[in-house]
């Protein structure tokens, strides 16, 4: 079997560069995500050093990276605690939709876009980047924080909303009728509900299948099952990342602990490739033409995401610092915004430049703002009685949500 020399050389250069950037970020106690994104900008089409031979590998690795990030994130929680958190955040989902889709829709009208363009830009400003947020929570050691279930609930509810939104966008973009759009929405909703029910009722069998004394067997079984579920999720228009997250939720106890250990290095490798690919998807030439409009939209929607996180974290009983951490964690936009642009961009002359500039601004500065949010290290994870697993919140076990008129958090040091 002949391996192209150019592919090996470019991959070697890419991995070495990512290693150096990661070391620089760690030296200054920063997340490496912004540096990876900037590196992708330099290596993509229109950059200073494009890598055409490695592009296909990077794109494929990026898809795997998102799946592994969400899989390992799901391993840190249980179906029971997460479904309870989803139930608490129905209103958070409404607040998220109203606050963050409205600026995009308004900007689309001001820019003179048609109905498909307005709908696309509303989706771009609405949905946060699951991949970037998942990496940030781990890099900044916030998985054990009290506000983290609120952040995850908002992310997953957004991803489920995308399962309904994307078929609708396809119909509107291609000039379909409203009856076709309604049919697509109803079908996608039915699939999402079925996926949630199936995960809660039969997901526990996954842990039994992947349990094994041999790390190689654990890796092969868990990764194989996850990729199959992710593929099926994409077939029915549910995010592959959501499918991977549900697999992670289904693995419990000692099997989850073993899986985290086995997957750690593989996750970090492909996560770095994902952020690189996200930067490579942006043409630097597009960043200046619509910078004023994109910057104004970025500032407005960064504020609305902070408000969303603040509201959601308050429902979890987090204090003021926890609410601010939750809000800044949600600022970054990424993979879904690129998907939306791919669907609607070819028919919209101005949308591409605005979205690419907007996504790059928030993908780079979102993690920086998250890093600057007030924080303190979470206590170590503790096993629950009876072999379960979960995370210890900053102020002890996760409490019931306070009454809406409660002043909890005013004196809370979090």
C-alpha positions as CSV (number, residue, x, y, z in Angstrom):
1,X,0.0,0.0,0.0
2,X,1.5,3.3,-1.1
3,X,1.0,6.3,1.3
4,X,1.3,9.7,-0.3
5,X,4.4,11.5,1.0
6,X,2.6,14.9,0.9
7,X,-0.1,13.6,3.2
8,X,2.4,12.3,5.8
9,X,4.5,15.5,5.6
10,X,1.5,17.8,6.0
11,X,0.0,15.7,8.9
12,X,3.3,15.7,10.6
13,X,3.6,19.5,10.3
14,X,0.0,20.0,11.5
15,X,0.4,17.8,14.6
16,X,3.7,19.4,15.5
17,X,2.3,22.8,15.2
18,X,-0.8,21.9,17.3
19,X,1.6,20.5,19.9
20,X,3.6,23.7,20.1
21,X,0.4,25.8,20.3
22,X,-1.0,23.6,23.0
23,X,2.2,24.0,25.0
24,X,2.1,27.8,24.7
25,X,-1.6,27.8,25.8
26,X,-0.8,25.6,28.8
27,X,2.2,27.8,29.7
28,X,-0.2,30.8,30.2
29,X,-3.0,28.7,31.7
30,X,-5.3,29.3,28.6
31,X,-7.5,27.0,26.6
32,X,-5.7,26.1,23.3
33,X,-9.0,26.4,21.3
34,X,-8.4,30.0,20.0
35,X,-4.9,29.1,18.9
36,X,-6.1,26.0,17.1
37,X,-8.7,28.1,15.3
38,X,-6.2,30.7,14.2
39,X,-3.9,27.9,13.0
40,X,-6.7,26.6,10.9
41,X,-7.3,30.0,9.4
42,X,-3.7,30.1,8.3
43,X,-3.8,26.5,6.9
44,X,-7.2,26.6,5.1
45,X,-8.1,27.8,1.6
46,X,-6.9,31.4,1.2
47,X,-4.5,31.1,4.1
48,X,-0.8,31.6,4.1
49,X,0.1,27.8,4.1
50,X,-2.7,25.6,2.8
51,X,-2.5,21.9,3.2
52,X,-4.5,20.3,0.4
53,X,-3.2,16.8,0.8
54,X,-4.3,16.6,4.4
55,X,-7.7,18.4,4.0
56,X,-9.8,15.2,3.6
57,X,-8.2,13.6,6.7
58,X,-8.7,16.8,8.7
59,X,-12.4,17.1,7.7
60,X,-13.0,13.4,8.6
61,X,-11.1,13.7,11.9
62,X,-13.1,16.8,12.8
63,X,-16.4,14.9,12.6
64,X,-14.9,12.2,14.8
65,X,-13.6,14.9,17.2
66,X,-17.1,16.3,17.9
67,X,-18.4,12.8,18.5
68,X,-15.7,12.0,21.0
69,X,-16.0,15.3,22.8
70,X,-19.7,14.7,23.4
71,X,-19.3,11.0,24.1
72,X,-16.9,11.7,27.0
73,X,-19.0,14.6,28.2
74,X,-21.9,12.2,28.5
75,X,-19.8,9.8,30.4
76,X,-19.6,12.3,33.3
77,X,-23.3,12.3,33.9
78,X,-26.2,9.8,34.3
79,X,-29.4,9.6,32.3
80,X,-31.4,10.2,35.5
81,X,-29.7,13.4,36.6
82,X,-29.6,14.7,33.1
83,X,-33.2,14.1,32.2
84,X,-34.1,15.8,35.5
85,X,-32.0,18.8,34.4
86,X,-33.7,18.9,31.0
87,X,-37.0,19.0,32.7
88,X,-35.9,22.0,34.7
89,X,-34.8,23.9,31.7
90,X,-37.8,23.9,29.4
91,X,-38.1,27.6,30.1
92,X,-34.4,28.1,29.6
93,X,-34.8,26.7,26.1
94,X,-37.5,29.2,25.3
95,X,-35.4,32.1,26.7
96,X,-32.5,30.9,24.7
97,X,-34.5,30.7,21.5
98,X,-36.1,34.1,21.9
99,X,-33.0,36.0,23.0
100,X,-30.6,34.5,20.5
101,X,-32.6,33.8,17.3
102,X,-34.2,37.3,17.3
103,X,-31.0,39.2,16.8
104,X,-30.1,37.1,13.8
105,X,-33.5,37.4,12.3
106,X,-33.5,41.2,12.8
107,X,-30.0,41.5,11.3
108,X,-31.1,39.4,8.3
109,X,-34.0,41.8,7.6
110,X,-31.6,44.8,8.0
111,X,-29.2,43.2,5.5
112,X,-32.0,42.7,3.0
113,X,-31.9,38.9,3.0
114,X,-34.9,36.9,1.8
115,X,-36.9,34.5,4.0
116,X,-34.4,31.7,3.7
117,X,-31.5,34.1,4.6
118,X,-33.3,35.5,7.6
119,X,-34.1,32.0,8.8
120,X,-30.5,30.9,8.3
121,X,-29.0,33.8,10.1
122,X,-31.5,33.3,13.0
123,X,-30.2,29.7,13.4
124,X,-26.6,30.8,13.2
125,X,-27.0,33.3,16.1
126,X,-29.2,30.8,18.1
127,X,-27.0,27.7,18.4
128,X,-23.8,27.5,20.4
129,X,-20.9,25.2,19.5
130,X,-21.2,21.9,21.4
131,X,-17.7,21.0,20.5
132,X,-16.0,24.2,21.7
133,X,-18.1,24.3,24.9
134,X,-17.4,20.7,25.8
135,X,-13.7,21.2,25.4
136,X,-13.8,24.4,27.5
137,X,-15.6,22.8,30.4
138,X,-12.9,20.1,30.5
139,X,-10.0,22.4,30.0
140,X,-11.1,24.8,32.7
141,X,-12.1,21.9,35.0
142,X,-15.7,23.0,35.3
143,X,-17.4,19.6,34.9
144,X,-18.0,19.5,38.6
145,X,-19.4,23.0,38.9
146,X,-23.0,23.6,39.9
147,X,-23.8,25.6,36.8
148,X,-22.6,22.8,34.4
149,X,-25.9,20.9,34.2
150,X,-27.5,24.1,33.0
151,X,-24.9,24.6,30.3
152,X,-25.3,21.1,29.1
153,X,-29.1,21.2,29.2
154,X,-29.1,24.3,27.0
155,X,-26.6,22.8,24.6
156,X,-28.5,19.5,24.1
157,X,-31.8,21.2,23.8
158,X,-30.3,23.4,21.1
159,X,-29.0,20.3,19.3
160,X,-32.4,18.7,19.5
161,X,-33.9,21.9,18.2
162,X,-31.5,21.7,15.2
163,X,-33.0,18.3,14.4
164,X,-36.3,20.2,13.7
165,X,-34.7,23.4,12.3
166,X,-32.4,21.9,9.7
167,X,-35.2,20.0,7.7
168,X,-37.2,23.2,7.8
169,X,-34.3,25.3,6.5
170,X,-33.8,22.8,3.7
171,X,-37.4,23.1,2.6
172,X,-37.5,26.9,2.7
173,X,-34.1,27.2,1.0
174,X,-35.2,25.0,-1.9
175,X,-38.4,26.8,-2.4
176,X,-40.7,24.1,-0.9
177,X,-44.2,24.7,0.2
178,X,-45.3,25.3,3.8
179,X,-47.1,22.0,3.9
180,X,-43.8,20.3,3.1
181,X,-42.1,22.3,5.8
182,X,-44.7,21.3,8.4
183,X,-44.3,17.7,7.4
184,X,-40.6,17.9,7.8
185,X,-40.9,19.5,11.3
186,X,-43.4,16.9,12.5
187,X,-41.3,14.0,11.3
188,X,-38.1,15.4,12.9
189,X,-40.0,16.0,16.2
190,X,-41.2,12.4,16.3
191,X,-37.7,11.1,15.7
192,X,-36.3,13.3,18.5
193,X,-38.9,12.1,21.0
194,X,-38.3,8.5,20.0
195,X,-34.5,8.9,20.5
196,X,-34.9,10.3,24.0
197,X,-37.3,7.5,25.0
198,X,-35.1,4.8,23.6
199,X,-32.0,6.2,25.4
200,X,-33.8,6.3,28.8
201,X,-35.4,2.8,28.4
202,X,-32.8,0.7,26.8
203,X,-29.6,2.7,27.0
204,X,-28.3,0.8,30.1
205,X,-27.6,-2.2,28.0
206,X,-24.7,-0.3,26.4
207,X,-22.6,-0.4,29.6
208,X,-22.9,-4.2,29.7
209,X,-21.7,-4.5,26.1
210,X,-18.6,-2.3,26.4
211,X,-17.4,-3.7,29.8
212,X,-14.2,-5.7,29.4
213,X,-10.9,-6.2,31.2
214,X,-8.9,-5.5,28.0
215,X,-8.6,-1.7,27.2
216,X,-8.5,-2.5,23.5
217,X,-11.9,-4.2,23.6
218,X,-13.4,-1.3,25.6
219,X,-12.1,1.2,23.0
220,X,-13.2,-0.8,20.0
221,X,-16.7,-1.7,21.4
222,X,-17.5,1.8,22.7
223,X,-16.2,3.6,19.7
224,X,-17.9,1.2,17.3
225,X,-21.3,1.6,19.0
226,X,-20.9,5.4,19.2
227,X,-20.1,5.8,15.5
228,X,-23.1,3.5,14.6
229,X,-25.5,5.5,16.8
230,X,-24.0,8.8,15.5
231,X,-24.6,7.7,11.9
232,X,-28.1,6.6,12.6
233,X,-28.8,10.0,14.3
234,X,-27.6,11.8,11.2
235,X,-29.8,9.6,9.0
236,X,-32.9,10.7,10.9
237,X,-31.7,14.4,11.0
238,X,-30.6,14.3,14.7
239,X,-27.1,15.6,15.4
240,X,-24.4,12.9,15.5
241,X,-23.1,14.8,18.6
242,X,-26.4,14.2,20.3
243,X,-26.3,10.5,19.5
244,X,-22.8,10.3,21.0
245,X,-23.9,12.2,24.1
246,X,-26.8,9.8,24.6
247,X,-24.4,6.8,24.4
248,X,-22.1,8.4,27.0
249,X,-25.1,8.9,29.3
250,X,-26.0,5.2,29.0
251,X,-22.6,4.0,30.2
252,X,-22.5,3.9,34.0
253,X,-20.4,2.9,37.0
254,X,-17.0,1.3,36.6
255,X,-17.6,1.0,32.8
256,X,-17.8,4.8,32.6
257,X,-14.6,5.3,34.6
258,X,-12.8,2.8,32.4
259,X,-14.1,4.4,29.2
260,X,-13.0,7.8,30.2
261,X,-9.5,6.5,30.8
262,X,-9.3,4.6,27.5
263,X,-10.7,7.4,25.4
264,X,-8.8,10.4,26.9
265,X,-5.9,10.6,24.5
266,X,-7.9,9.8,21.4
267,X,-10.5,12.4,22.3
268,X,-7.8,15.1,22.8
269,X,-6.2,14.3,19.4
270,X,-9.4,14.4,17.4
271,X,-10.7,17.4,19.3
272,X,-7.6,19.4,18.3
273,X,-8.2,18.3,14.7
274,X,-11.9,19.5,15.0
275,X,-10.9,23.0,16.0
276,X,-8.3,23.2,13.3
277,X,-10.9,22.1,10.7
278,X,-13.3,24.8,12.0
279,X,-10.7,27.4,11.3
280,X,-9.8,26.0,7.9
281,X,-13.4,26.3,6.9
282,X,-13.2,30.1,7.0
283,X,-11.6,32.0,4.1
284,X,-9.5,34.9,5.5
285,X,-10.6,37.0,2.6
286,X,-14.2,37.0,3.9
287,X,-13.3,38.4,7.3
288,X,-12.9,42.0,6.4
289,X,-15.7,42.7,3.9
290,X,-18.5,42.3,6.5
291,X,-16.6,43.0,9.7
292,X,-18.7,45.9,11.0
293,X,-22.0,44.0,10.6
294,X,-20.5,40.8,12.0
295,X,-18.9,42.5,14.9
296,X,-22.1,44.3,15.9
297,X,-24.0,41.0,15.7
298,X,-21.3,39.2,17.7
299,X,-21.4,41.8,20.5
300,X,-25.2,41.7,20.7
301,X,-25.5,37.9,20.7
302,X,-22.6,37.4,23.1
303,X,-24.7,39.5,25.6
304,X,-27.8,37.5,24.9
305,X,-26.0,34.2,25.4
306,X,-24.6,35.5,28.8
307,X,-28.2,36.4,29.7
308,X,-29.3,32.9,28.7
309,X,-26.7,31.2,30.7
310,X,-27.4,33.5,33.7
311,X,-31.1,32.5,33.6
312,X,-30.4,28.8,33.2
313,X,-27.8,28.6,35.9
314,X,-30.1,30.4,38.3
315,X,-32.6,27.6,37.9
316,X,-29.9,25.2,39.0
317,X,-29.3,27.3,42.2
318,X,-25.9,28.7,41.1
319,X,-24.6,31.9,42.5
320,X,-23.7,35.0,40.6
321,X,-20.2,33.8,39.6
322,X,-21.6,30.5,38.5
323,X,-24.3,32.3,36.4
324,X,-21.6,34.4,34.7
325,X,-19.5,31.3,34.0
326,X,-22.5,29.6,32.4
327,X,-23.3,32.6,30.2
328,X,-19.7,33.1,28.9
329,X,-19.4,29.3,28.3
330,X,-22.3,29.5,25.8
331,X,-20.9,32.4,23.7
332,X,-18.9,30.4,21.1
333,X,-20.5,29.5,17.8
334,X,-19.0,26.8,15.5
335,X,-20.0,23.6,13.8
336,X,-23.7,24.0,13.4
337,X,-23.3,27.6,12.1
338,X,-21.0,26.2,9.4
339,X,-23.6,23.5,8.6
340,X,-26.3,26.2,8.3
341,X,-24.1,28.3,6.0
342,X,-23.5,25.3,3.8
343,X,-27.2,24.8,3.3
344,X,-28.3,28.4,2.8
345,X,-25.1,30.1,1.7
346,X,-25.1,29.1,-2.0
347,X,-28.4,31.0,-2.5
348,X,-27.5,34.1,-0.5
349,X,-24.8,36.5,-1.8
350,X,-24.1,38.4,1.5
351,X,-24.8,35.7,4.0
352,X,-21.5,33.8,3.6
353,X,-19.2,36.7,4.4
354,X,-21.3,37.8,7.4
355,X,-21.6,34.3,8.9
356,X,-17.9,33.3,8.5
357,X,-16.7,36.5,10.1
358,X,-19.3,36.2,12.9
359,X,-18.4,32.6,13.6
360,X,-14.7,33.3,13.7
361,X,-15.1,36.2,16.0
362,X,-17.1,34.2,18.6
363,X,-15.1,31.0,18.1
364,X,-11.9,32.8,19.1
365,X,-13.1,35.4,21.6
366,X,-15.8,33.3,23.2
367,X,-13.3,30.9,24.8
368,X,-11.2,33.9,26.0
369,X,-14.2,35.4,27.7
370,X,-15.0,32.0,29.2
371,X,-11.4,31.8,30.6
372,X,-11.7,35.3,32.1
373,X,-15.0,34.5,34.0
374,X,-14.5,34.2,37.8
375,X,-13.8,30.6,38.8
376,X,-12.3,28.3,41.2
377,X,-11.3,24.6,40.7
378,X,-14.1,22.1,41.3
379,X,-13.5,19.4,44.0
380,X,-12.6,15.9,42.8
381,X,-15.2,13.6,41.5
382,X,-16.7,11.2,44.0
383,X,-18.3,7.9,43.4
384,X,-21.9,7.6,44.5
385,X,-23.2,4.8,46.8
386,X,-24.2,1.7,44.9
387,X,-21.6,2.0,42.1
388,X,-23.2,4.9,40.3
389,X,-21.2,7.8,39.1
390,X,-21.6,11.5,38.7
391,X,-20.0,14.7,39.6
392,X,-19.8,16.6,42.9
393,X,-21.1,20.1,42.5
394,X,-19.1,23.0,43.9
395,X,-21.4,23.4,46.9
396,X,-22.4,19.8,47.4
397,X,-25.1,17.7,45.8
398,X,-27.3,19.5,43.2
399,X,-30.2,21.1,45.0
400,X,-33.8,21.4,43.9
401,X,-34.3,24.6,41.8
402,X,-35.2,27.6,44.0
403,X,-38.5,29.4,43.7
404,X,-38.5,32.0,40.9
405,X,-38.7,34.9,43.4
406,X,-35.8,33.5,45.5
407,X,-32.9,35.7,46.2
408,X,-30.5,32.7,46.4
409,X,-27.1,33.5,45.0
410,X,-26.9,37.1,46.3
411,X,-24.6,35.9,49.0
412,X,-23.5,32.7,47.4
413,X,-19.7,32.8,46.7
414,X,-20.2,30.9,43.5
